[in-house]
Amino acid sequence: MNSEGIPNRAEEVSPNERKQTLKEKAAFQLKEFLAMFFYVWVLSALADMHETIILAQAHLNYPAQGFAIINALILAKIMLIGEDLHLGNRFRDKALVYSILYKSLIFTVFLAGFHVLEEVIVGVCRGTPISETLPAMGAGSLKGLMCRAGIVFIALIPFFAFREIGRVIGKGELWSLLFSRGTRVYTLQSRPQ
């Protein structure tokens, strides 16, 4: 309270209501980006290894593995942009299973679209006409591209499951639940959004 007995607004604001500073937002975005990068990098590397095995190559395609890191950096940033655009939030207030599956589907389409764009850009930079670049994707067929998209969709389900559960119960509670030693009983209570 000030000298006139009027409460200060700063005293009334809870820590959750406080506006984040630019530094706090940047730190949060960096953590989100690094988590997405690592997850997408592992997925990309596994998908590239899978493609190598499927194509019956006698060796691991090391350039593709290096490209998986660059690809994961780009795709993680694209995922952050997608979240900033509120992609997949249509079922946010419905049962979590709908929100998780819908986000996985929307981001699969979003990432597949950027994968196609990326392949076209790489092909054009190499001097390949666009008409020849498109058939080269997905092991040379739409079926191959759909298979890869299916793998990404299934792989995104646990990713978005953890993110959506964290959104509902709180990220701190989720991390505590996952990484605390011993078993605790958690009771979910309604939290204001």
C-alpha positions as CSV (number, residue, x, y, z in Angstrom):
1,M,0.0,0.0,0.0
2,N,1.1,3.5,-0.6
3,S,1.0,6.4,1.8
4,E,-2.6,7.1,0.9
5,G,-3.8,3.6,1.8
6,I,-4.4,2.6,-1.8
7,P,-3.0,-0.8,-2.7
8,N,-0.1,-0.8,-5.3
9,R,-0.9,-2.8,-8.4
10,A,2.5,-4.5,-8.1
11,E,1.5,-6.1,-4.9
12,E,-1.7,-7.4,-6.4
13,V,-0.1,-9.2,-9.4
14,S,0.7,-12.8,-8.8
15,P,3.9,-14.3,-10.3
16,N,1.8,-16.1,-12.9
17,E,0.1,-12.9,-14.1
18,R,3.4,-11.0,-14.4
19,K,4.5,-10.2,-17.9
20,Q,7.6,-12.0,-19.1
21,T,10.6,-9.9,-19.9
22,L,12.2,-10.2,-23.3
23,K,15.1,-12.1,-21.7
24,E,12.7,-14.6,-20.0
25,K,10.8,-15.1,-23.3
26,A,14.1,-15.7,-25.2
27,A,15.3,-18.2,-22.6
28,F,11.9,-20.0,-22.7
29,Q,12.0,-20.1,-26.6
30,L,15.6,-21.4,-26.5
31,K,14.6,-24.2,-24.2
32,E,11.6,-25.1,-26.3
33,F,13.7,-24.9,-29.5
34,L,16.4,-27.2,-28.1
35,A,13.9,-29.8,-27.0
36,M,12.2,-29.7,-30.4
37,F,15.6,-29.8,-32.2
38,F,16.8,-32.8,-30.3
39,Y,13.5,-34.7,-30.8
40,V,13.3,-33.9,-34.5
41,W,17.0,-34.6,-35.0
42,V,16.6,-38.1,-33.5
43,L,13.6,-38.7,-35.7
44,S,15.4,-37.4,-38.9
45,A,18.4,-39.5,-38.2
46,L,16.3,-42.6,-37.6
47,A,14.3,-41.9,-40.8
48,D,17.5,-41.5,-42.8
49,M,18.9,-44.7,-41.4
50,H,15.6,-46.5,-42.2
51,E,15.8,-45.2,-45.8
52,T,19.4,-46.4,-46.0
53,I,18.4,-49.8,-44.9
54,I,15.4,-49.9,-47.2
55,L,17.5,-48.9,-50.2
56,A,19.8,-51.8,-49.2
57,Q,22.9,-49.7,-49.2
58,A,25.9,-51.4,-47.9
59,H,27.0,-48.4,-45.9
60,L,25.5,-45.8,-43.6
61,N,24.9,-42.6,-45.5
62,Y,27.0,-40.2,-43.4
63,P,26.2,-37.1,-45.5
64,A,22.5,-37.7,-44.8
65,Q,23.3,-38.0,-41.1
66,G,25.0,-34.7,-41.1
67,F,22.2,-33.2,-43.0
68,A,19.8,-34.6,-40.4
69,I,21.3,-32.2,-37.8
70,I,20.8,-29.2,-40.1
71,N,17.3,-30.5,-41.1
72,A,16.4,-30.8,-37.4
73,L,17.5,-27.3,-36.7
74,I,15.3,-26.0,-39.5
75,L,12.3,-28.2,-38.6
76,A,12.5,-27.4,-34.9
77,K,12.3,-23.7,-35.8
78,I,9.4,-24.4,-38.2
79,M,7.7,-26.2,-35.3
80,L,8.1,-23.2,-33.1
81,I,6.7,-21.0,-35.8
82,G,3.8,-23.4,-36.1
83,E,3.1,-23.2,-32.4
84,D,3.3,-19.4,-32.5
85,L,0.7,-19.5,-35.3
86,H,-1.4,-21.7,-32.9
87,L,-1.5,-24.6,-35.4
88,G,-3.3,-27.6,-34.0
89,N,-5.1,-25.7,-31.2
90,R,-8.5,-26.5,-32.5
91,F,-9.2,-29.2,-29.9
92,R,-7.3,-27.5,-27.1
93,D,-10.3,-27.6,-24.8
94,K,-11.4,-31.1,-25.7
95,A,-10.2,-34.4,-24.3
96,L,-6.4,-34.6,-24.5
97,V,-6.4,-37.5,-27.0
98,Y,-8.1,-35.3,-29.6
99,S,-5.7,-32.5,-29.1
100,I,-2.7,-34.8,-29.2
101,L,-3.8,-36.6,-32.4
102,Y,-4.9,-33.4,-34.1
103,K,-1.6,-31.6,-33.3
104,S,0.4,-34.6,-34.5
105,L,-1.6,-34.7,-37.8
106,I,-1.4,-30.9,-38.4
107,F,2.4,-30.8,-37.6
108,T,3.0,-33.9,-39.8
109,V,1.3,-32.1,-42.7
110,F,3.2,-28.8,-41.9
111,L,6.6,-30.6,-41.7
112,A,5.9,-32.7,-44.8
113,G,5.1,-29.5,-46.7
114,F,8.4,-28.0,-45.6
115,H,10.2,-31.2,-46.5
116,V,8.8,-31.1,-50.0
117,L,9.8,-27.4,-50.3
118,E,13.3,-28.2,-48.9
119,E,13.8,-31.0,-51.5
120,V,12.7,-28.7,-54.3
121,I,15.1,-26.0,-53.2
122,V,18.0,-28.4,-52.8
123,G,17.2,-29.9,-56.3
124,V,17.0,-26.4,-57.9
125,C,20.4,-25.4,-56.2
126,R,21.9,-28.6,-57.7
127,G,20.5,-27.6,-61.1
128,T,17.8,-30.3,-61.2
129,P,14.5,-29.3,-62.7
130,I,11.5,-29.2,-60.3
131,S,9.8,-31.9,-62.3
132,E,12.7,-34.3,-61.6
133,T,13.1,-33.2,-57.9
134,L,9.6,-34.1,-56.8
135,P,9.7,-37.8,-57.9
136,A,13.0,-38.3,-56.1
137,M,11.5,-37.7,-52.7
138,G,10.2,-40.5,-50.5
139,A,12.3,-43.2,-52.2
140,G,10.9,-42.1,-55.6
141,S,7.2,-42.4,-55.0
142,L,4.2,-40.8,-53.3
143,K,3.9,-44.1,-51.4
144,G,7.4,-43.6,-49.9
145,L,6.6,-40.0,-49.0
146,M,3.4,-41.1,-47.3
147,C,5.3,-43.8,-45.4
148,R,7.7,-41.3,-44.1
149,A,4.8,-39.0,-43.1
150,G,3.2,-41.9,-41.3
151,I,6.4,-42.5,-39.3
152,V,6.6,-38.8,-38.4
153,F,2.9,-38.8,-37.4
154,I,3.3,-41.8,-35.1
155,A,6.5,-40.4,-33.7
156,L,4.9,-37.0,-32.9
157,I,2.2,-38.5,-30.8
158,P,4.3,-39.0,-27.7
159,F,6.0,-35.7,-28.3
160,F,2.7,-33.8,-28.3
161,A,1.3,-36.1,-25.5
162,F,4.1,-34.9,-23.1
163,R,3.6,-31.3,-24.2
164,E,-0.2,-31.3,-23.8
165,I,-0.1,-33.1,-20.5
166,G,2.5,-30.5,-19.3
167,R,0.2,-27.8,-20.5
168,V,-2.7,-29.2,-18.5
169,I,-1.0,-30.2,-15.2
170,G,1.9,-27.7,-15.5
171,K,5.4,-28.4,-16.8
172,G,7.0,-28.3,-13.4
173,E,4.5,-31.0,-12.2
174,L,5.1,-33.1,-15.3
175,W,8.9,-33.0,-14.9
176,S,8.5,-33.8,-11.2
177,L,6.3,-36.7,-12.0
178,L,8.7,-38.1,-14.5
179,F,12.0,-37.5,-12.8
180,S,11.4,-37.4,-9.1
181,R,12.7,-40.3,-7.1
182,G,10.1,-42.4,-5.5
183,T,6.4,-42.6,-6.2
184,R,4.1,-39.8,-5.4
185,V,0.3,-39.6,-5.6
186,Y,-0.8,-36.7,-7.8
187,T,-4.3,-35.3,-7.7
188,L,-5.3,-33.2,-10.6
189,Q,-7.1,-30.0,-9.7
190,S,-8.6,-27.5,-12.1
191,R,-6.2,-24.8,-12.9
192,P,-7.2,-21.4,-14.3
193,Q,-6.0,-21.2,-17.9
